[in-house]
């Protein structure tokens, strides 16, 4: 299957160029300013309405279809000419340069202050765990999440670690802080609301708060919680993994065809974020003097790294859907005697780690709790894009991020980090075999150079490459073979050139487009064929 990311030019970029560039828009494959690194400034949104997604109906909706959109294989539509996702309201290309930046994540020194009581705005039970919405002395609003008594430090550690991983991977995430406090830190106000497990919300009384806190784990007289800062702006509810928001003029790429949402499959499998669905996302209306737009967040990371939030995750998490027809039929036909390989996995007796392992992890067969339309539309180049980012995390960086969970037992941090390292390597080995995994293309002394990631990470032995050059007509898309131009040296020509790189005996290839002028040679396009 050949990658065709340029045949379906990103609709949002084309529209934006038409709006902002007017008559300068041409019909060629490449625009004068390609490759772009940032999306054009978002159009100002008008009235937008909060939306809600019925979790059960959403699961049923996607359970009975394999693909969202036709034809079955549509390339990602929001990438630039290098196959990268430009910075914008959905995603930002970032990779922390130092340990401090890595551990800080999205946080901006806005942990809730404890020099004054926290006012409880709302309290409720969620999956057998209390959850509080509070306001600190500065007026900042936070959600407090706690650990289950059966697994101290598990859910709060997962929340903080997951948030920092996904921030480093480029997603917008809320600020989250581990906090320790006693019961006297909480106070009620005249507008404090209790959401009972059944019935209508009512005014919260001291006994309601006491009942909630009795269900939270307390150690040494203190509660451990993660405080999640509410993002600035109006929360509009979750976003879906298919379709678009009709009231957002900037949201014109179907979500199932966004590369950062397809590639999220790889990141979710790495951290075993099996709850990656609409209820783990949030759209926020950002209203600034110069702009008013919808920003898209990933939220709720308490179900990663073997945590199930209120309890340790089930063994099938990440291996089967919450309801898997094939698995159910297999168990029925074999009278429950046919156990899948992952059922033999062994887990350490580390309460903070939950059920998280690497021995039976298969990157291609990993499954979230329910079918995700963006995941179902993924293609090899989407997975390669994501696997490159996973492999950028070295062992020390992974261990640094895991330490953000502040586990009291060092064996818990060691197990989680070792498991992530092993899963990382499986991801690289798997997805670097699906395409010719060349990266870091560059021109050095008029020679085309690149790195083979499979070789760099020792998944493959050093190998040779063939390079064939064509002259490329940007307006018509026609290519003309340049006889004799068969090595890494750039042909002595001006205009657009196309190089096709292969290894002996392989059909997979990488296509590189170079714009040659008198003053420079610029790589403007990269495609993968498989």
Backbone torsions as a table, in degrees:
resi	resn	phi	psi	omega
1	UNK	NA	130.4	-179.6
2	UNK	-93.6	137.7	174.4
3	UNK	-68.9	136.8	-175.6
4	UNK	-128.7	40.6	-171.9
5	UNK	-65.1	-20.4	-179.3
6	UNK	-91.1	-17.5	-177.9
7	UNK	-73.4	-27.4	173.5
8	UNK	-112.8	84.3	-177.9
9	UNK	-61.5	139.3	-176.6
10	UNK	-53.8	117.7	-175.1
11	UNK	-60.9	-38.1	-178.6
12	UNK	-64.9	-39.7	-179.9
13	UNK	-68.9	-40.6	178.7
14	UNK	-61.5	-45.2	179.6
15	UNK	-62.0	-44.9	-178.6
16	UNK	-64.1	-40.2	177.7
17	UNK	-63.4	-39.3	-179.9
18	UNK	-63.6	-38.1	-179.3
19	UNK	-71.5	-45.6	-171.3
20	UNK	-92.6	-25.5	-176.1
21	UNK	-105.1	-19.2	176.5
22	UNK	54.3	-121.2	-173.1
23	UNK	-67.3	-10.7	-179.0
24	UNK	-79.4	-8.8	179.3
25	UNK	-69.5	129.1	176.4
26	UNK	-117.9	175.0	-174.3
27	UNK	-97.8	12.8	-177.1
28	UNK	-76.5	172.0	178.6
29	UNK	-68.5	-38.3	-178.8
30	UNK	-116.1	144.1	175.1
31	UNK	-94.9	161.6	-176.8
32	UNK	-58.9	-29.9	-176.9
33	UNK	-100.8	13.7	175.5
34	UNK	-71.6	144.5	-0.2
35	UNK	-87.5	140.0	178.8
36	UNK	-87.9	148.5	179.5
37	UNK	-107.4	-16.8	179.5
38	UNK	-130.2	144.6	173.5
39	UNK	-66.1	151.3	173.8
40	UNK	-58.3	155.8	179.7
41	UNK	-51.8	135.8	-177.4
42	UNK	-66.0	145.6	172.9
43	UNK	-66.5	144.8	-179.0
44	UNK	-70.6	126.8	-178.7
45	UNK	-86.5	153.5	177.3
46	UNK	-97.0	-127.5	-178.5
47	UNK	-78.6	127.3	176.8
48	UNK	-125.5	143.8	-177.3
49	UNK	-109.7	138.5	172.8
50	UNK	-59.9	143.6	178.9
51	UNK	-122.8	159.5	174.7
52	UNK	-129.0	151.1	178.7
53	UNK	-121.6	122.1	175.1
54	UNK	-74.0	112.6	-172.5
55	UNK	-60.0	-43.3	-177.5
56	UNK	-66.0	-44.0	179.3
57	UNK	-66.1	-36.0	179.3
58	UNK	-65.0	-39.9	178.4
59	UNK	-63.5	-46.3	-179.4
60	UNK	-63.3	-39.4	-178.7
61	UNK	-57.5	-43.4	-175.3
62	UNK	-91.0	-11.2	-178.7
63	UNK	-69.3	-27.3	-171.4
64	UNK	-107.0	20.3	173.6
65	UNK	-143.8	144.5	-177.0
66	UNK	-86.3	-44.1	-174.6
67	UNK	-125.2	147.1	172.6
68	UNK	-104.6	114.9	178.8
69	UNK	102.8	152.2	177.2
70	UNK	-130.6	144.7	2.2
71	UNK	-69.3	176.2	-170.4
72	UNK	-62.5	-39.0	-176.0
73	UNK	-115.0	99.8	178.7
74	UNK	-111.9	125.9	-179.8
75	UNK	-66.9	159.3	177.5
76	UNK	-57.6	137.3	-171.5
77	UNK	-106.4	1.0	-175.9
78	UNK	-118.2	26.2	-178.7
79	UNK	-100.0	156.3	173.8
80	UNK	-82.8	-173.9	-173.5
81	UNK	-71.4	-11.1	175.1
82	UNK	-93.9	0.1	-178.1
83	UNK	84.3	10.8	-179.9
84	UNK	-97.1	157.6	176.6
85	UNK	-89.4	118.2	178.9
86	UNK	-66.3	153.5	176.2
87	UNK	-63.1	141.7	179.1
88	UNK	-179.3	-163.5	-177.3
89	UNK	-65.6	-15.3	179.8
90	UNK	-96.5	-32.8	-165.5
91	UNK	-157.9	148.6	173.9
92	UNK	-135.1	130.2	177.1
93	UNK	-73.5	111.5	-179.9
94	UNK	-148.3	148.7	168.9
95	UNK	-150.3	113.1	-174.5
96	UNK	-52.4	136.9	-176.3
97	UNK	-88.0	-18.2	-177.8
98	UNK	-140.9	169.7	-177.1
99	UNK	-62.9	-40.3	-179.1
100	UNK	-63.9	-43.8	179.6
101	UNK	-66.1	-36.7	-179.3
102	UNK	-64.8	-46.8	-177.3
103	UNK	-75.7	-24.9	178.9
104	UNK	-69.6	-35.8	-178.9
105	UNK	60.6	-132.7	-179.3
106	UNK	-86.9	-0.5	-173.1
107	UNK	-73.1	144.9	-177.9
108	UNK	-129.5	42.7	179.0
109	UNK	58.5	41.1	179.9
110	UNK	-114.1	33.1	175.1
111	UNK	-61.3	147.2	-178.9
112	UNK	-60.8	130.0	179.5
113	UNK	-72.8	142.0	-177.8
114	UNK	-112.3	15.1	177.2
115	UNK	-85.5	2.9	174.5
116	UNK	-149.0	153.5	-178.5
117	UNK	-60.0	152.0	172.7
118	UNK	-92.3	129.6	178.6
119	UNK	-86.8	123.2	178.8
120	UNK	-77.4	120.7	178.7
121	UNK	-88.2	-42.4	-177.8
122	UNK	-154.3	147.1	176.1
123	UNK	-136.2	147.0	178.5
124	UNK	-161.9	167.2	173.1
125	UNK	-101.9	129.3	176.6
126	UNK	-124.8	112.7	179.5
127	UNK	52.3	49.1	175.2
128	UNK	72.4	10.2	176.4
129	UNK	-123.8	141.2	176.2
130	UNK	-71.2	149.5	174.9
131	UNK	-139.9	127.6	-177.0
132	UNK	-117.8	142.0	168.3
133	UNK	-106.0	122.8	-174.6
134	UNK	-129.3	162.7	173.8
135	UNK	-125.8	128.7	-179.5
136	UNK	-87.8	-175.7	-175.0
137	UNK	-64.2	-19.9	178.0
138	UNK	-88.9	-4.6	-179.0
139	UNK	91.5	2.7	177.7
140	UNK	-74.5	142.4	-177.8
141	UNK	-105.1	134.8	-178.0
142	UNK	-133.4	156.5	167.3
143	UNK	-106.2	128.6	177.5
144	UNK	-100.7	124.6	176.4
145	UNK	-117.4	147.5	-173.7
146	UNK	-122.7	172.6	178.1
147	UNK	-95.3	150.3	172.6
148	UNK	-72.5	150.0	179.9
149	UNK	-61.6	-29.0	-178.3
150	UNK	-72.8	-24.0	-175.5
151	UNK	-138.5	76.4	178.9
152	UNK	-59.4	137.2	176.2
153	UNK	76.7	-7.6	-173.7
154	UNK	-68.2	-58.9	-174.2
155	UNK	-68.6	-41.6	-179.9
156	UNK	-68.4	-39.3	176.9
157	UNK	-63.5	-43.0	179.1
158	UNK	-62.2	-41.7	-179.1
159	UNK	-60.2	-48.2	-176.6
160	UNK	-69.5	-44.7	-179.8
161	UNK	-65.8	-46.1	179.7
162	UNK	-59.7	-41.8	179.2
163	UNK	-58.8	-43.1	-177.7
164	UNK	-72.8	-35.0	175.4
165	UNK	-63.3	-48.5	-176.2
166	UNK	-69.4	-29.9	173.9
167	UNK	-65.8	-46.0	179.2
168	UNK	-62.7	-29.6	179.2
169	UNK	-77.9	-9.9	172.8
170	UNK	117.0	0.2	-175.1
171	UNK	-92.3	156.0	174.1
172	UNK	-82.0	124.6	-179.4
173	UNK	-135.5	151.6	176.5
174	UNK	-68.3	159.0	174.1
175	UNK	-72.8	137.7	-179.9
176	UNK	-136.7	139.2	-175.5
177	UNK	-135.1	134.6	170.0
178	UNK	-77.1	131.7	-179.1
179	UNK	-132.3	153.9	175.0
180	UNK	-130.3	131.0	-175.1
181	UNK	-155.2	165.1	176.3
182	UNK	-107.5	173.5	-174.7
183	UNK	-59.7	-31.2	-178.4
184	UNK	-67.8	-11.6	179.0
185	UNK	-73.1	-19.6	-175.5
186	UNK	-99.4	136.4	176.1
187	UNK	-136.6	158.8	178.2
188	UNK	-102.6	149.7	175.2
189	UNK	-118.6	174.8	-178.4
190	UNK	-64.2	-18.9	-177.7
191	UNK	-108.6	12.7	179.1
192	UNK	-64.7	133.2	-174.0
193	UNK	-120.9	139.2	174.2
194	UNK	-109.0	126.6	175.0
195	UNK	-102.9	101.3	-178.4
196	UNK	-70.0	163.3	179.5
197	UNK	-64.9	-23.3	173.4
198	UNK	-144.9	145.9	-179.3
199	UNK	101.1	-176.2	-175.0
200	UNK	-90.0	151.3	175.4
201	UNK	-59.1	147.7	-179.1
202	UNK	-145.5	171.9	179.5
203	UNK	-64.0	135.7	-179.7
204	UNK	-82.0	131.2	177.3
205	UNK	-105.7	161.8	179.2
206	UNK	-53.1	-37.8	-178.7
207	UNK	-67.5	-31.4	177.3
208	UNK	-64.7	-45.9	179.0
209	UNK	-63.9	-40.3	179.2
210	UNK	-63.5	-39.6	178.4
211	UNK	-63.4	-41.3	178.6
212	UNK	-62.8	-47.3	-174.8
213	UNK	-70.4	-22.5	176.1
214	UNK	-67.0	-23.1	179.9
215	UNK	-89.4	-8.2	176.6
216	UNK	-89.3	145.4	-179.0
217	UNK	-73.0	134.2	177.4
218	UNK	-125.4	133.9	-178.8
219	UNK	-133.3	123.2	-179.0
220	UNK	63.3	29.7	179.0
221	UNK	81.2	4.1	-177.8
222	UNK	-125.6	148.3	174.9
223	UNK	-95.9	137.7	170.2
224	UNK	-102.2	131.2	-179.4
225	UNK	-147.1	164.9	170.1
226	UNK	-109.4	128.0	179.8
227	UNK	-101.5	118.0	-176.8
228	UNK	-106.3	116.3	-177.7
229	UNK	-73.9	130.6	177.3
230	UNK	-67.7	126.2	-179.8
231	UNK	-59.2	146.6	178.8
232	UNK	-65.5	129.6	-179.8
233	UNK	122.5	178.2	-179.5
234	UNK	-89.5	124.0	177.9
235	UNK	-76.2	128.8	-174.1
236	UNK	-108.2	11.3	-177.1
237	UNK	92.5	-174.7	-176.0
238	UNK	-79.5	167.1	167.9
239	UNK	-105.7	155.8	178.9
240	UNK	-92.1	161.6	177.5
241	UNK	-95.0	14.5	170.6
242	UNK	-147.5	162.4	179.4
243	UNK	70.5	-162.5	-179.2
244	UNK	-141.0	166.8	171.4
245	UNK	-84.2	119.8	-176.1
246	UNK	-70.8	-23.9	-178.2
247	UNK	-95.5	10.4	177.7
248	UNK	-115.9	107.1	-176.7
249	UNK	-66.2	-15.5	178.8
250	UNK	-87.9	-13.3	-174.8
251	UNK	-95.1	78.7	-175.5
252	UNK	-116.1	-2.8	174.8
253	UNK	-96.2	121.2	177.3
254	UNK	-51.8	132.6	-173.4
255	UNK	-60.6	-30.5	-179.7
256	UNK	-70.0	-10.7	179.9
257	UNK	-113.6	19.8	173.4
258	UNK	-92.1	128.8	-175.5
259	UNK	-63.4	-38.3	-177.5
260	UNK	-68.7	-22.4	175.8
261	UNK	-87.5	-33.0	173.3
262	UNK	-67.9	-46.4	-179.8
263	UNK	-65.4	-18.9	177.0
264	UNK	-59.3	-22.5	175.3
265	UNK	-57.8	-45.4	-178.2
266	UNK	-65.4	-45.4	-179.2
267	UNK	-65.4	-39.7	179.5
268	UNK	-66.2	-38.8	178.6
269	UNK	-66.8	-37.4	-179.5
270	UNK	-59.5	-49.3	-178.5
271	UNK	-91.5	1.5	-176.0
272	UNK	55.1	49.1	175.1
273	UNK	-85.0	80.0	-173.6
274	UNK	-76.0	-11.3	-179.1
275	UNK	-97.1	34.4	-179.0
276	UNK	-82.9	88.6	177.5
277	UNK	-146.6	-172.1	-171.8
278	UNK	-57.2	-36.7	-176.0
279	UNK	-71.2	-1.5	176.0
280	UNK	-109.4	25.3	-179.2
281	UNK	-135.5	168.9	175.8
282	UNK	-156.7	135.9	168.7
283	UNK	-98.0	134.5	-178.7
284	UNK	-127.2	129.9	177.8
285	UNK	-82.5	111.8	178.5
286	UNK	-93.5	118.2	-176.5
287	UNK	-116.8	98.3	-179.7
288	UNK	-113.0	160.9	179.8
289	UNK	-56.7	-35.1	-176.3
290	UNK	-96.4	-9.2	-175.4
291	UNK	-161.0	152.9	176.5
292	UNK	-142.5	110.2	-173.3
293	UNK	-150.8	169.2	179.7
294	UNK	-98.2	127.5	178.5
295	UNK	-110.2	141.9	-169.7
296	UNK	-112.0	127.2	-174.1
297	UNK	-118.1	148.9	161.9
298	UNK	-96.1	138.7	-178.4
299	UNK	-136.8	173.9	170.4
300	UNK	61.4	82.2	-179.3
301	UNK	-109.0	17.6	-178.1
302	UNK	-74.8	-4.1	179.1
303	UNK	-111.9	42.1	174.6
304	UNK	-118.9	167.7	172.7
305	UNK	59.3	32.4	177.4
306	UNK	90.5	-3.6	177.5
307	UNK	-84.5	142.6	172.9
308	UNK	-111.3	17.5	-178.3
309	UNK	85.1	-87.2	-176.9
310	UNK	-83.5	-6.2	-179.9
311	UNK	-163.4	170.0	174.4
312	UNK	-63.6	143.4	-175.2
313	UNK	-63.7	154.2	175.7
314	UNK	-70.0	154.1	-178.0
315	UNK	-63.1	-28.9	-177.7
316	UNK	-80.2	-7.1	-178.4
317	UNK	-62.3	122.9	-177.2
318	UNK	91.2	-8.5	-179.5
319	UNK	-113.6	-29.1	178.3
320	UNK	-141.1	154.7	170.5
321	UNK	-64.0	161.8	177.1
322	UNK	-54.0	-39.4	168.4
323	UNK	-129.3	112.0	-175.1
324	UNK	-113.7	113.4	-175.5
325	UNK	-60.2	-43.4	-177.7
326	UNK	-66.1	-43.5	179.6
327	UNK	-63.8	-40.6	179.7
328	UNK	-64.8	-41.3	179.6
329	UNK	-65.9	-39.8	179.4
330	UNK	-62.3	-43.9	180.0
331	UNK	-65.8	-36.0	-179.8
332	UNK	-67.8	-45.0	-176.6
333	UNK	-71.1	-27.1	-179.1
334	UNK	-103.3	10.1	179.9
335	UNK	55.2	35.9	176.9
336	UNK	74.9	11.1	-176.7
337	UNK	-90.9	-11.4	-178.0
338	UNK	-97.2	104.1	-178.8
339	UNK	-96.9	128.6	177.4
340	UNK	-67.1	159.3	-176.9
341	UNK	-56.0	-40.2	-175.8
342	UNK	-64.8	-19.2	179.1
343	UNK	-68.8	-14.0	179.0
344	UNK	-90.6	1.4	-177.7
345	UNK	-63.5	143.2	176.7
346	UNK	-111.8	141.8	-177.1
347	UNK	-122.1	145.2	179.0
348	UNK	-72.3	157.8	178.4
349	UNK	-85.6	65.9	179.6
350	UNK	-119.8	106.8	-171.6
351	UNK	-62.2	-29.0	-178.6
352	UNK	-80.1	-11.1	-175.0
353	UNK	-97.1	-21.4	-177.5
354	UNK	63.8	-156.8	179.2
355	UNK	-97.9	100.3	-177.3
356	UNK	-145.0	122.0	-176.0
357	UNK	-147.4	169.5	-177.4
358	UNK	-123.9	-18.8	-173.2
359	UNK	-61.0	-42.3	-176.4
360	UNK	-102.7	6.3	179.6
361	UNK	-68.3	125.7	176.6
362	UNK	-121.0	109.1	-174.2
363	UNK	-56.5	-33.5	-176.8
364	UNK	-82.3	-20.7	-177.0
365	UNK	-105.5	1.9	178.8
366	UNK	-61.4	145.1	-179.9
367	UNK	-136.6	140.2	170.8
368	UNK	-77.1	-177.9	179.9
369	UNK	-61.5	-34.5	-178.9
370	UNK	-142.6	156.1	-178.8
371	UNK	-57.1	137.1	-179.8
372	UNK	-117.6	119.3	-174.4
373	UNK	-60.6	-33.8	176.9
374	UNK	-66.5	-40.5	178.8
375	UNK	-64.6	-38.8	-177.7
376	UNK	-68.7	-21.2	-179.6
377	UNK	-95.5	6.0	-176.6
378	UNK	-65.1	148.3	178.4
379	UNK	-126.4	165.6	-176.9
380	UNK	-55.2	-35.7	-180.0
381	UNK	-72.6	-28.5	173.2
382	UNK	-64.9	-42.3	-178.4
383	UNK	-70.1	-36.1	176.9
384	UNK	-64.3	-42.3	177.3
385	UNK	-55.3	-45.0	-177.5
386	UNK	-75.1	-41.1	-178.1
387	UNK	-62.3	-35.3	176.0
388	UNK	-57.0	-41.2	-177.6
389	UNK	-71.6	-36.9	177.2
390	UNK	-63.0	-43.3	-175.9
391	UNK	-71.0	-13.7	177.7
392	UNK	-69.9	-20.9	179.1
393	UNK	-78.3	114.1	176.5
394	UNK	-84.1	174.6	-174.8
395	UNK	-59.4	-43.2	-177.7
396	UNK	-65.0	-38.8	179.2
397	UNK	-66.3	-39.1	177.5
398	UNK	-63.6	-44.4	-179.9
399	UNK	-66.2	-35.3	177.5
400	UNK	-62.5	-43.8	-179.7
401	UNK	-67.4	-39.2	-179.8
402	UNK	-65.0	-32.6	178.3
403	UNK	-64.4	-17.6	176.6
404	UNK	-63.5	-19.3	177.7
405	UNK	-73.8	-12.0	177.0
406	UNK	48.7	53.8	178.3
407	UNK	-76.5	136.2	-179.5
408	UNK	-72.8	-26.7	177.7
409	UNK	-98.5	112.8	-178.2
410	UNK	-61.1	-23.0	178.4
411	UNK	-66.7	-29.5	177.5
412	UNK	-64.4	-48.5	178.8
413	UNK	-62.9	-40.1	-179.4
414	UNK	-63.3	-45.7	-179.1
415	UNK	-62.2	-46.2	-178.7
416	UNK	-62.5	-45.3	-179.2
417	UNK	-64.8	-45.0	179.1
418	UNK	-60.9	-39.1	179.4
419	UNK	-66.5	-42.5	177.7
420	UNK	-63.1	-38.9	179.2
421	UNK	-64.3	-44.8	179.4
422	UNK	-65.6	-40.5	178.7
423	UNK	-67.8	-37.7	176.0
424	UNK	-56.1	-48.4	-177.3
425	UNK	-65.4	-35.8	176.6
426	UNK	-65.1	-38.0	178.7
427	UNK	-64.0	-47.4	179.1
428	UNK	-61.8	-46.1	-178.8
429	UNK	-62.6	-37.6	-178.0
430	UNK	-70.9	-53.7	-170.1
431	UNK	-84.3	-20.8	174.6
432	UNK	-74.6	-10.6	176.6
433	UNK	-90.8	-9.7	-176.2
434	UNK	-86.7	-22.1	176.7
435	UNK	-133.6	171.7	169.2
436	UNK	-78.1	106.3	-164.8
437	UNK	-83.1	61.5	179.4
438	UNK	-90.8	143.8	-174.7
439	UNK	-150.8	172.3	177.7
440	UNK	56.0	48.0	177.3
441	UNK	-66.4	141.5	-177.8
442	UNK	-160.3	161.3	176.3
443	UNK	-108.3	120.8	179.0
444	UNK	-125.4	111.7	-179.8
445	UNK	54.0	46.1	179.6
446	UNK	60.2	31.4	172.9
447	UNK	-124.1	139.5	177.5
448	UNK	-80.7	119.6	179.2
449	UNK	-119.3	158.5	-178.3
450	UNK	-164.7	168.2	175.1
451	UNK	-112.6	137.5	173.4
452	UNK	-95.0	109.6	-174.1
453	UNK	-67.6	-31.6	177.9
454	UNK	-64.6	-36.5	178.2
455	UNK	-75.0	-43.0	-178.5
456	UNK	-57.4	-42.4	-177.1
457	UNK	-93.6	11.7	173.7
458	UNK	64.9	32.6	172.0
459	UNK	-91.1	-13.1	179.7
460	UNK	-145.8	155.0	176.8
461	UNK	-77.7	154.5	174.8
462	UNK	-52.1	141.5	-174.7
463	UNK	-142.6	168.0	-179.7
464	UNK	-98.0	163.2	-176.3
465	UNK	-137.3	145.4	172.5
466	UNK	-108.4	144.4	-179.5
467	UNK	-128.9	124.4	176.4
468	UNK	-118.3	135.7	-176.5
469	UNK	-109.7	146.1	172.7
470	UNK	-132.1	151.4	165.4
471	UNK	-83.0	137.5	-174.3
472	UNK	-121.1	125.5	177.1
473	UNK	-88.8	111.6	-174.6
474	UNK	-65.1	-32.0	-176.4
475	UNK	-76.3	-44.9	-174.8
476	UNK	-95.3	-19.3	-175.2
477	UNK	80.7	6.7	-178.9
478	UNK	-78.2	141.0	176.5
479	UNK	-121.1	142.9	-178.4
480	UNK	-123.8	121.9	-177.4
481	UNK	-64.4	137.9	178.5
482	UNK	-102.2	102.3	-175.4
483	UNK	-61.4	134.2	178.8
484	UNK	87.7	-12.2	-179.8
485	UNK	-90.7	86.5	-172.5
486	UNK	-129.9	20.5	178.0
487	UNK	-129.3	-175.1	-178.9
488	UNK	-71.9	-13.7	179.7
489	UNK	-68.9	135.7	177.4
490	UNK	-68.5	134.6	175.3
491	UNK	-61.5	152.6	179.5
492	UNK	-80.6	81.6	-177.0
493	UNK	-154.9	158.2	174.9
494	UNK	-109.1	162.5	-178.3
495	UNK	100.3	-163.9	-178.5
496	UNK	-85.2	133.0	176.4
497	UNK	-119.9	151.1	178.9
498	UNK	-125.3	126.7	175.8
499	UNK	-112.8	134.4	174.8
500	UNK	-112.8	121.7	-175.8
501	UNK	-110.2	132.6	178.5
502	UNK	-139.7	166.7	170.1
503	UNK	-112.7	152.1	-176.4
504	UNK	-55.5	133.2	176.1
505	UNK	78.1	4.4	-178.4
506	UNK	-114.2	138.5	173.7
507	UNK	-83.5	-24.4	179.8
508	UNK	-62.3	143.8	-178.5
509	UNK	-150.2	164.3	172.4
510	UNK	-118.7	133.5	178.2
511	UNK	-107.6	130.2	-177.9
512	UNK	-125.6	126.2	178.6
513	UNK	-103.6	130.6	-178.3
514	UNK	-125.4	130.6	176.0
515	UNK	-99.0	110.2	-177.0
516	UNK	-101.6	125.2	173.7
517	UNK	-125.0	-178.9	179.1
518	UNK	-64.4	-29.0	-172.2
519	UNK	-98.7	-23.9	-175.7
520	UNK	-161.1	164.2	171.9
521	UNK	-120.2	120.3	-174.4
522	UNK	-121.1	125.9	173.8
523	UNK	-75.3	119.7	-174.8
524	UNK	-114.9	-12.2	-177.6
525	UNK	-152.6	144.3	176.3
526	UNK	-139.2	131.7	174.8
527	UNK	-133.0	157.8	173.4
528	UNK	-122.6	137.3	173.7
529	UNK	-112.4	141.3	-178.5
530	UNK	-140.4	NA	NA
